[in-house]
Amino acid sequence: ATEEKTATLLSGFGIGARAVAFLIIGGFLSYSAITANPQQARGLEGAITQIAQSAPGQVLVIVTGFGLLSYGIYCFVNALFRYIEPRQAD
C-alpha cells in the first residue's frame, strides 16, 4: 500500500510537470500564430529557458527536472507492469 501511494504521488507530480511544460510550449505556439512570427515558436528547450529566466528560475528548473524525471519513471513502471487483456475473436 505504501509503494502504491508513493508511486501515485510520484506519477501525479511527473504528469503535472509535463503538463506545465506543454502549457508553456502551447503558449509559445499560440503567441507565434497570433503574431505571425515563426521565430517566437519554441520547444521544450525554450520552455525550460523561459522558466529559468523567471524570478525563482533555478528552483523552478530543478523542480521541473525532477518532475520530468518522475514522469519518465512513471512511464517505465507503467510499461513494466501494465497488463493488457487479450481480446477473444468473436
C-alpha positions in Angstrom: 0.0 0.0 0.0 2.9 2.4 0.8 4.6 1.7 -2.5 1.3 2.3 -4.4 0.7 5.6 -2.6 4.3 6.7 -3.3 4.0 5.7 -7.0 0.7 7.5 -7.3 2.2 10.7 -5.9 5.3 10.5 -8.0 3.4 9.9 -11.2 1.0 12.7 -10.4 3.9 15.1 -9.8 5.5 13.9 -13.1 2.3 14.3 -15.1 1.8 17.7 -13.7 5.4 18.8 -14.6 4.9 17.6 -18.1 1.6 19.4 -18.3 3.2 22.7 -17.2 6.0 22.3 -19.8 3.4 21.6 -22.5 1.3 24.6 -21.5 4.3 26.9 -21.9 5.1 25.3 -25.3 1.5 25.8 -26.3 1.7 29.4 -25.2 4.7 30.0 -27.4 3.0 28.4 -30.3 -0.2 30.4 -29.8 1.8 33.6 -29.5 3.7 32.7 -32.6 0.5 32.1 -34.5 -1.2 35.3 -33.3 1.8 37.5 -34.2 2.5 35.6 -37.4 6.2 35.4 -36.3 7.5 31.8 -36.5 10.7 32.9 -34.6 8.6 33.0 -31.5 7.7 29.3 -31.6 9.9 27.3 -29.1 10.0 23.7 -28.0 10.9 22.1 -24.6 14.3 23.8 -24.5 12.5 27.2 -24.9 10.1 26.4 -22.2 12.8 25.4 -19.8 14.8 28.6 -20.7 11.7 30.7 -20.1 11.2 29.0 -16.7 14.9 29.7 -15.9 14.6 33.4 -16.7 11.7 33.9 -14.2 12.3 35.2 -10.7 12.8 31.9 -8.9 14.2 30.3 -12.0 16.8 27.9 -10.7 14.5 26.4 -8.2 11.7 26.0 -10.8 14.1 24.4 -13.3 15.2 21.9 -10.6 11.6 21.1 -9.7 10.7 20.8 -13.4 13.6 18.5 -13.9 12.6 16.3 -11.1 9.0 16.3 -12.4 10.1 15.2 -15.8 12.3 12.5 -14.3 9.3 11.4 -12.3 7.2 11.2 -15.4 10.0 9.1 -17.1 9.9 6.7 -14.1 6.2 6.6 -14.3 6.3 5.6 -18.0 8.9 2.9 -17.3 7.0 1.4 -14.4 3.8 1.6 -16.4 5.4 -0.3 -19.3 6.8 -3.0 -17.0 3.6 -3.7 -15.0 0.7 -2.9 -17.3 -1.3 -5.9 -18.3 -3.5 -5.7 -21.4 -6.2 -8.3 -21.6 -6.1 -10.0 -25.0 -9.4 -10.0 -26.9 -11.2 -13.1 -28.0 -12.2 -13.3 -31.6 -16.0 -13.3 -32.0 
